[in-house]
Amino acid sequence: MTDLLYSEIEEELRASVRALLADRCPPENTLARCETGEPYDRALWQTLARDLGAASLAVPEEAGGAGASVREAAVVLEELGRAAAPTPYLGSAVLATTALLALVEDADGGDGGAEAAKLLASIAAGERTAALVVPLSAMPGTGAFPPAVRADSAGTLTGTVTSVADAAAADVLIVPAEGRDGPGLYAVEATAAALAVVPRTSLDLTRPVADVAFTGTAARRLAGAEQAPAALERALLTGAGLLASEQLGIAEWCLTATVAYLKDRRQFGRQLGSFQALKHRLADLWLEVVGARAAARYAADALATADPDAPVAVAVAASHCGELAVRAAEECVQLHGGIGMTWEHPAHLYLKRAKADQIALGTPDRHRAALAALVDLPVPVG
């Protein structure tokens, strides 16, 4: 039986990340930053990625990483969700890093393997930030190739990908593209000519999205048809599985903040939390959070151990945690009363991130449909 309890090392990592976020990312700072043209806290990201080493957790030591696993990365995402932290962790340390790691592990000495290893080491060290150029709504298991970008024989890219998460903060873009000899993965510098990264209005103010347009943009080929589809699928599956941990963190913050408020707020001469109807709502929410923690932890562990059951575990976690985070955020807003509807209170940040996360890397209903196919569950008739 897999041990899904947090290890001592994981708890120490959690404490470090939580202390950093409490000091550098209080809600008032995030709220103020959302009104500027620079939603990401780049200084916080550098501290998290480089000084704390959070960007290297899932990368083996021989590849320049910390030699931990995605279980530890999931703990970081829990805390980032709990703080609604404006960092490009999902795009860089999860999606792009996993795609590059898949190429490095499957390298045969050629086809861009050395270039992928070099990029991976720089991202793991916190020296560079990357983004995987796929729509944020892209889902594992649905065949992400052929992509919207085409590569010609000279290695230049043409096409547009919409709603790419963390692209605006990236130093290098990892781009799936269809070439003359099939699908491939390419690296494009953010400073390249004929590249346009156009920010779009995002529901989640703490995770901006952008459209990325290539018009004959120079690129370096990292992998061809033998490696690229599998690397992209692994990145999307890992992203969907670890996103459940972020959603768990969102739900835990919403529950904790709501309980604290109901203990403090008084109405009709009593604590609001003393009313039985509210107790029942919070008790139901607590039970759902406990279930979500089990699902998210199992998905992270299955990914960390390359368990054949990983697609099933991810589908369960994504379908359950996606809906729970939204419900917890809605309860948080509603049970805070009038103050919960104001811009000054951070509840709306969590509701927006929860709703944006719910449609990222596959909606809950799409993951349930995928789960049904994975476990041979027949489709209801009539």
LINFENKA-V78079 format. One record per helix or strand. SS is the DSSP state (~ for helix, > for strand). FROM is the first residue (numbers start at 1). TO is the last residue. If there is no record, write none. Layout:
ss = [SS;SS]
from = [FROM;FROM]
to = [TO;TO]
This chain:
ss = [~;~;~;~;~;~;~;~;>;>;>;~;>;>;>;>;>;~;>;>;~;~;~;~;~;~]
from = [8;27;42;54;61;70;89;113;130;150;156;167;172;182;195;209;220;228;266;270;272;276;310;337;347;364]
to = [24;34;51;56;63;83;105;124;132;151;165;169;179;189;200;218;223;264;267;271;274;304;335;341;359;374]
